[in-house]
Structure formats: structure tokens, C-alpha cells
């Protein structure tokens, strides 16, 4: 569906919604995201949920970790100047956390981010967080308990994200009765991981955990292979990077990680049925569902906004309650409210998936809820 199809609705001025992608991949993942957003918008218009056309205004910039924060702030200001009533993005915590005070101070349009840092949350900043630094370690601890792990070595990226993950991971694993036997800092970009692997191995763990944005995983599997070490290995929602390309899949071969895509979710599969009917392809990764959920929140907020201003849309987001989500395990819902800025309701908004050793596919591994009770109480016994 072309942009002209979205705008073509008599002489009524379109409502503008921004898309601020601070980690453009220039591939199928980005195309799937845009396609999912447009599909939800078109269906909302066709069903009468909204009675005015919506124009999707896009900005793709390279923010941190590879680019600059300033590029992200500039893109946000451009979308505000364009008259956007809501913005999906940015997504990376290193950009969203410093942007949050600027969004709140500007006070013209709410953003919905995928950031997992609670430092990204504010009066105008909502999250359908693609994971959470505070929650993922608890989820991963539950998965590892189910897998029978007990001695954990952690490789953490030297970044805002990596250090925040590490802080929460050490607390969560201790509470769960897991022993952290080693923590080793690694660069947040591609680099030689041989020395880090040797330091981690020397601690004799029965599980290796990576925490960070994900770029630190490049070269990790190669270093493990070169060292002849094949430990059970786990990562955060950095796992979702595998969907970007075959090269990412190769670097994540053999890893277990957290993902918001769950093929058991009937809402998500029904949306993919609709997606496939419209576009002739059926992506099996997290972004179409996440984009569907974000767009669902936005169109419902637009429908409830009185008046049709950024503040009206912000108030409309707060009225979104108990909407079944396409992301996460069956039974995951969307809900916001006054002082509620994280939108997932359900302990399995993330589940664990595993990538085959040859990097050919990813499959369901476990649901954290199966051992959440043990993970949050084991250490206090």
C-alpha cells in the first residue's frame, strides 16, 4: 500500500504519525516494520475506528552505538516540526534515555519506544519495550533454572546498556540461587573476543551469558569455536538481531535468547495471515508483531484523542486497556494508564528461543513463567 493510498481521503488534512528508526538495517526487517504499521493504519481507517487519513512520516538515522545521539534528537525535532501527533521510536536505550528529557520538555507529541531502560520512561515517553534491563535477567534466570544451570559467567558490553544489564543480572541471579563466577567486559562493537573467552572459561561456568545491545556478539561464536569451547550460552533480546540478516544468524548460532515472537500466539499469527494476504510474504520474526502492537496503540489513541493534539493523543494512550497483543506468548495484553508507561501485561511478553548450531533456523525453547516463581524466591530460602 503506497503513502498516497493512506493520504487519499477527500480534502481532509491527514493526521501525521512519525516513525523514528535510530537503527536502520536497510533490509527486510525495516520493510516489514513499515508494512505492518501501514497495514494497521489502513485497517483502522477502513473499519471506521479512525475517520481521517494518517500520513506516516519517516526518519531513518544512525544513532548510538554506531552513530550519534545528536542525529536522533535532530530527527525527533524534525518530526515535531512536521506536526506529528505521535512518534514510534527511537528504539535504542543509548539514544532514548538522553532523549527522554527533551521529549518531556518539548511536550508536543508522545513517543512509543522499544527501549528496555526504565530511564526512557517519562510523562510523554511510553514503552512497548523490546525487553527490559530490569526484567530480562529474571526471565533468563528462570530459563536457566529450567535448563539446570547453576554457575554463570557473564560477558557484558562496555556501554550504558551493558552495564545496566549487568547490574540487574547480578541481583537477579543471586536472588534465583545462581552463582556468578565471572564477569568480563567486552567491546560493544565487533572485536577479537579470544581473550574474553579464555577469562570466562577459566571460571569453569556451566553457562555463559552475554548482556548488551548485541554488537558485542560479533566474533563471539568464532572465538568459542577457535577455543574449542561449546558451553550452553544465553543472551538478552540481543537475540532478536538474528532476524536482521544471515550474517547475524551466523554470529548467534547455538545461542539461546529472549524474543517477543512466539508462533503459539494466535493474535500474532492472525495478523501475519493478514500481512501475508496483503503483501505476499510471511516474516517469522519479532518486528511485524511489535509494529502491529505499537500501531494498534497509536490508532486507538488517535480515535480517543480529544482534541486531536499531541496532548490529546498522550491522554488517549493512557486509555488503552487490555488489548490482546501480537507479541509475546498467548495471553499477553497491551495496557497503559496514568503513571503507567510500560505497556506489556503478562510475564511471558518475552519467551526464550534457540538458534540452531548451523544458524539455519530459530525455534521455541522455553517460557520464563514456567520457573519465574523459583527465580524470584530461590535465594531467600
C-alpha positions as CSV (number, residue, x, y, z in Angstrom):
1,X,0.0,0.0,0.0
2,X,1.5,3.3,-1.1
3,X,1.6,6.5,1.0
4,X,-0.8,8.1,-1.5
5,X,-3.4,5.5,-0.6
6,X,-3.1,6.5,3.1
7,X,-3.4,10.2,2.3
8,X,-6.2,9.9,-0.2
9,X,-9.4,10.8,1.7
10,X,-11.0,13.8,0.1
11,X,-9.7,17.2,1.3
12,X,-9.3,16.3,4.9
13,X,-5.8,17.0,6.3
14,X,-4.1,13.8,7.3
15,X,-3.1,13.0,10.9
16,X,0.6,12.7,11.0
17,X,2.4,9.8,12.8
18,X,6.2,9.7,13.0
19,X,8.5,6.7,12.6
20,X,11.9,7.4,14.1
21,X,14.2,4.5,13.3
22,X,17.6,5.0,15.0
23,X,18.9,1.6,14.0
24,X,18.1,1.3,10.3
25,X,19.0,-2.1,8.7
26,X,18.1,-1.2,5.1
27,X,16.7,-4.6,4.6
28,X,13.6,-6.8,5.1
29,X,13.3,-6.1,8.8
30,X,12.7,-2.4,8.2
31,X,10.4,-3.1,5.3
32,X,8.4,-5.4,7.4
33,X,8.1,-2.8,10.2
34,X,6.8,-0.1,7.8
35,X,4.5,-2.6,6.1
36,X,2.9,-3.6,9.4
37,X,2.4,0.0,10.5
38,X,0.7,0.9,7.3
39,X,-1.5,-2.2,7.4
40,X,-2.8,-1.4,10.9
41,X,-3.4,2.2,9.9
42,X,-5.3,1.2,6.7
43,X,-7.4,-1.3,8.6
44,X,-8.3,1.3,11.3
45,X,-9.4,3.7,8.6
46,X,-11.4,1.0,6.7
47,X,-13.2,-0.2,9.9
48,X,-14.1,3.3,11.0
49,X,-12.0,3.3,14.1
50,X,-10.5,6.5,12.8
51,X,-12.2,8.8,10.4
52,X,-9.3,10.7,9.0
53,X,-6.4,9.5,6.9
54,X,-3.0,9.0,8.6
55,X,0.3,10.0,7.0
56,X,3.4,8.1,8.2
57,X,6.4,10.4,8.3
58,X,9.7,8.6,8.4
59,X,13.1,9.5,9.6
60,X,15.9,6.9,9.5
61,X,19.1,8.0,11.2
62,X,22.1,6.1,12.6
63,X,22.1,6.8,16.3
64,X,24.2,5.2,19.0
65,X,26.0,2.7,19.2
66,X,27.4,3.2,15.7
67,X,26.3,6.8,15.0
68,X,25.5,9.8,17.2
69,X,22.8,10.8,19.7
70,X,22.6,14.2,18.1
71,X,21.3,12.7,14.9
72,X,18.4,11.2,16.8
73,X,17.5,14.4,18.6
74,X,17.5,16.3,15.3
75,X,15.2,13.7,13.7
76,X,12.8,14.0,16.6
77,X,12.7,17.8,16.3
78,X,12.0,17.4,12.5
79,X,9.1,15.1,13.2
80,X,7.7,17.6,15.7
81,X,8.1,20.4,13.2
82,X,6.2,18.3,10.6
83,X,3.3,18.2,13.0
84,X,3.4,14.5,14.1
85,X,0.9,13.7,16.9
86,X,2.7,10.6,18.0
87,X,6.1,9.0,17.2
88,X,7.1,5.3,17.1
89,X,10.7,5.3,18.1
90,X,13.5,5.8,18.7
91,X,14.3,2.3,19.9
92,X,17.9,2.1,21.3
93,X,18.3,2.8,25.0
94,X,21.5,4.7,24.5
95,X,19.5,7.2,22.4
96,X,16.2,7.1,24.2
97,X,17.4,7.7,27.7
98,X,19.1,11.1,26.8
99,X,16.2,12.0,24.5
100,X,13.6,11.5,27.2
101,X,14.0,14.9,29.0
102,X,14.0,16.6,25.6
103,X,10.7,14.9,24.7
104,X,9.1,15.8,28.0
105,X,10.4,19.4,27.8
106,X,9.1,19.7,24.2
107,X,5.7,18.4,25.4
108,X,4.2,18.2,21.9
109,X,3.9,14.5,20.9
110,X,4.2,11.2,22.8
111,X,6.7,8.6,21.7
112,X,6.4,4.9,21.9
113,X,9.8,3.3,22.2
114,X,11.2,-0.2,22.3
115,X,13.8,0.8,24.9
116,X,14.3,-1.6,27.8
117,X,15.7,1.0,30.1
118,X,13.4,2.5,32.7
119,X,15.4,5.7,32.3
120,X,13.5,6.0,29.0
121,X,10.1,6.4,30.7
122,X,8.5,9.8,31.2
123,X,5.4,11.9,31.0
124,X,5.5,11.8,27.2
125,X,7.6,8.7,26.8
126,X,5.8,5.3,26.6
127,X,7.4,1.9,26.1
128,X,6.4,-1.3,24.4
129,X,9.8,-2.3,25.5
130,X,11.5,-4.9,23.4
131,X,12.8,-6.4,26.6
132,X,13.8,-4.7,29.8
133,X,17.1,-4.5,31.6
134,X,15.3,-5.0,34.9
135,X,13.1,-7.9,33.8
136,X,15.1,-9.8,31.3
137,X,17.6,-11.1,33.9
138,X,14.8,-12.5,36.0
139,X,13.3,-14.1,32.8
140,X,16.7,-15.5,31.8
141,X,17.4,-16.8,35.3
142,X,14.0,-18.7,35.1
143,X,15.0,-20.2,31.8
144,X,18.5,-21.3,33.1
145,X,16.9,-22.8,36.2
146,X,14.7,-24.8,34.0
147,X,17.8,-25.9,32.0
148,X,19.6,-27.0,35.1
149,X,22.3,-24.3,35.1
150,X,23.9,-23.0,38.3
151,X,27.4,-21.4,37.7
152,X,27.1,-18.4,35.4
153,X,29.9,-16.4,33.6
154,X,28.8,-13.1,32.2
155,X,30.2,-11.2,29.3
156,X,28.9,-7.6,29.4
157,X,29.2,-4.9,26.8
158,X,31.0,-1.8,27.9
159,X,28.1,0.6,27.3
160,X,25.1,2.1,29.1
161,X,23.0,-0.9,28.1
162,X,25.6,-3.5,29.0
163,X,26.4,-2.1,32.5
164,X,22.7,-1.6,33.3
165,X,22.0,-5.2,32.3
166,X,24.9,-6.4,34.4
167,X,23.7,-4.6,37.5
168,X,20.3,-6.2,37.3
169,X,21.7,-9.6,36.2
170,X,23.9,-9.9,39.3
171,X,21.0,-9.2,41.6
172,X,18.5,-11.4,39.7
173,X,20.9,-14.4,39.5
174,X,21.7,-14.1,43.2
175,X,18.0,-14.0,44.1
176,X,17.5,-17.0,41.9
177,X,20.2,-19.0,43.7
178,X,22.6,-18.9,40.7
179,X,26.2,-18.2,41.3
180,X,28.0,-15.6,39.1
181,X,31.5,-17.0,38.8
182,X,33.0,-14.4,36.5
183,X,32.1,-11.0,34.8
184,X,34.2,-9.9,31.8
185,X,33.8,-6.6,29.9
186,X,33.8,-6.8,26.1
187,X,33.6,-4.0,23.5
188,X,30.1,-3.1,22.3
189,X,31.3,-3.3,18.7
190,X,32.9,-6.1,16.7
191,X,36.3,-7.0,18.1
192,X,38.5,-10.0,18.9
193,X,36.9,-11.9,21.7
194,X,39.6,-14.6,22.2
195,X,41.0,-13.1,25.5
196,X,37.5,-12.6,26.9
197,X,36.6,-16.2,26.1
198,X,39.7,-17.5,27.9
199,X,38.9,-15.4,31.0
200,X,35.3,-16.6,31.0
201,X,36.3,-20.3,30.5
202,X,38.8,-20.2,33.3
203,X,36.0,-19.7,35.8
204,X,34.6,-23.1,34.8
205,X,30.9,-22.0,34.4
206,X,28.2,-24.3,33.3
207,X,26.5,-21.5,31.4
208,X,27.8,-18.4,29.5
209,X,25.6,-15.3,29.4
210,X,26.0,-12.2,27.2
211,X,24.3,-9.0,28.1
212,X,24.2,-5.8,26.0
213,X,22.7,-4.3,22.8
214,X,24.1,-7.1,20.6
215,X,27.0,-5.9,18.6
216,X,29.4,-7.4,21.1
217,X,28.2,-10.8,19.9
218,X,30.0,-10.4,16.6
219,X,33.1,-12.6,16.8
220,X,31.9,-14.4,20.0
221,X,30.9,-17.6,18.4
222,X,34.0,-17.6,16.2
223,X,36.2,-17.2,19.4
224,X,34.3,-20.0,21.1
225,X,34.9,-22.2,18.1
226,X,38.6,-21.3,17.9
227,X,39.0,-22.1,21.7
228,X,37.2,-25.5,21.3
229,X,34.7,-24.4,24.0
230,X,31.0,-25.1,23.4
231,X,29.2,-24.1,26.6
232,X,25.4,-23.6,26.9
233,X,25.1,-19.9,26.1
234,X,22.4,-17.3,26.6
235,X,21.8,-13.7,25.6
236,X,19.2,-11.0,26.1
237,X,16.9,-9.6,23.5
238,X,20.0,-9.1,21.5
239,X,18.9,-12.5,20.2
240,X,16.4,-10.6,18.0
241,X,19.3,-9.2,16.0
242,X,19.4,-12.6,14.3
243,X,16.3,-11.6,12.3
244,X,18.3,-8.9,10.5
245,X,20.4,-11.0,8.2
246,X,22.0,-14.4,7.6
247,X,25.3,-12.9,9.0
248,X,23.6,-12.1,12.3
249,X,22.2,-15.6,12.4
250,X,25.7,-17.0,12.0
251,X,27.1,-14.9,14.8
252,X,24.2,-16.1,17.1
253,X,24.5,-19.8,16.1
254,X,23.9,-22.0,19.1
255,X,22.7,-19.2,21.4
256,X,19.5,-19.2,23.4
257,X,18.0,-15.8,23.9
258,X,14.8,-13.8,24.6
259,X,12.4,-12.9,21.9
260,X,8.9,-11.4,21.6
261,X,8.0,-13.6,18.6
262,X,6.0,-16.7,19.7
263,X,4.4,-18.8,17.0
264,X,1.9,-20.0,19.6
265,X,0.3,-16.6,19.9
266,X,-3.0,-16.8,17.8
267,X,-3.3,-13.0,17.7
268,X,0.2,-12.7,16.2
269,X,-0.5,-15.5,13.7
270,X,-3.8,-14.0,12.6
271,X,-2.0,-10.7,12.0
272,X,0.6,-12.5,9.9
273,X,-2.2,-14.1,7.9
274,X,-3.5,-10.6,7.2
275,X,0.1,-9.5,6.4
276,X,0.7,-12.4,4.0
277,X,-2.6,-11.8,2.3
278,X,-1.7,-8.1,1.7
279,X,2.0,-8.4,0.9
280,X,2.6,-12.0,-0.3
281,X,5.2,-12.8,2.4
282,X,5.1,-14.0,6.0
283,X,8.0,-12.8,8.2
284,X,8.8,-15.1,11.1
285,X,10.4,-12.5,13.4
286,X,9.5,-10.0,16.1
287,X,9.2,-6.7,14.3
288,X,5.9,-7.2,12.5
289,X,4.2,-8.0,15.7
290,X,5.9,-5.2,17.6
291,X,5.0,-2.7,14.9
292,X,1.4,-4.1,14.9
293,X,1.1,-3.6,18.6
294,X,2.6,-0.1,18.5
295,X,0.3,0.9,15.6
296,X,-2.7,-0.5,17.4
297,X,-1.9,1.7,20.5
298,X,-1.5,4.7,18.2
299,X,-4.7,4.3,16.2
300,X,-6.7,3.7,19.3
301,X,-5.2,6.7,20.9
302,X,-6.0,8.8,17.8
303,X,-9.6,7.6,18.0
304,X,-9.9,8.7,21.6
305,X,-7.9,11.9,21.4
306,X,-10.0,15.0,22.4
307,X,-8.8,17.3,20.9
308,X,-6.6,15.9,18.1
309,X,-3.4,17.3,19.5
310,X,-0.2,15.6,20.8
311,X,-1.5,16.0,24.4
312,X,-4.9,14.5,23.3
313,X,-3.1,11.5,21.8
314,X,-1.0,11.2,25.0
315,X,-4.2,11.0,27.0
316,X,-5.6,8.6,24.5
317,X,-2.6,6.2,25.0
318,X,-3.4,6.3,28.7
319,X,-6.9,4.9,27.9
320,X,-5.6,1.8,26.1
321,X,-6.6,-1.2,28.3
322,X,-6.4,-4.9,27.9
323,X,-5.9,-5.2,24.2
324,X,-4.6,-8.7,23.1
325,X,-1.2,-8.3,21.7
326,X,0.5,-9.9,18.7
327,X,3.8,-10.1,20.6
328,X,4.7,-12.4,23.4
329,X,3.2,-15.7,24.5
330,X,-0.5,-16.3,24.3
331,X,-2.3,-14.2,26.9
332,X,-0.1,-11.1,26.6
333,X,-2.0,-7.8,26.6
334,X,-1.4,-4.1,25.9
335,X,-2.4,-1.6,28.6
336,X,-1.3,1.9,29.7
337,X,-2.6,4.4,32.2
338,X,-1.8,7.4,34.3
339,X,1.7,6.9,35.5
340,X,1.8,3.5,33.6
341,X,4.3,3.9,30.8
342,X,5.3,0.3,30.1
343,X,2.6,-1.4,28.0
344,X,3.0,-5.1,28.4
345,X,0.7,-7.1,30.7
346,X,1.9,-10.7,31.1
347,X,5.1,-12.4,32.4
348,X,5.8,-14.0,29.0
349,X,5.8,-10.9,26.8
350,X,9.3,-12.4,26.1
351,X,10.0,-16.1,25.6
352,X,13.2,-18.0,25.1
353,X,14.2,-19.1,21.6
354,X,17.2,-21.1,20.3
355,X,19.2,-20.8,17.1
356,X,20.4,-24.0,15.5
357,X,24.1,-24.6,15.6
358,X,24.4,-24.1,11.9
359,X,22.4,-20.8,12.0
360,X,19.7,-22.1,9.8
361,X,16.6,-21.5,11.9
362,X,15.3,-20.5,15.3
363,X,12.8,-22.4,17.4
364,X,10.9,-22.0,20.7
365,X,13.0,-23.0,23.7
366,X,11.0,-22.1,26.9
367,X,8.6,-19.8,28.6
368,X,10.1,-17.9,31.6
369,X,6.8,-18.2,33.5
370,X,7.5,-22.0,33.9
371,X,10.1,-21.1,36.5
372,X,9.5,-17.5,37.5
373,X,8.4,-18.4,41.0
374,X,11.6,-20.3,41.6
375,X,13.7,-17.5,40.1
376,X,12.3,-14.8,42.4
377,X,12.4,-16.8,45.6
378,X,15.1,-19.4,45.5
379,X,17.8,-17.3,47.0
380,X,15.7,-16.3,50.0
381,X,15.1,-19.9,51.2
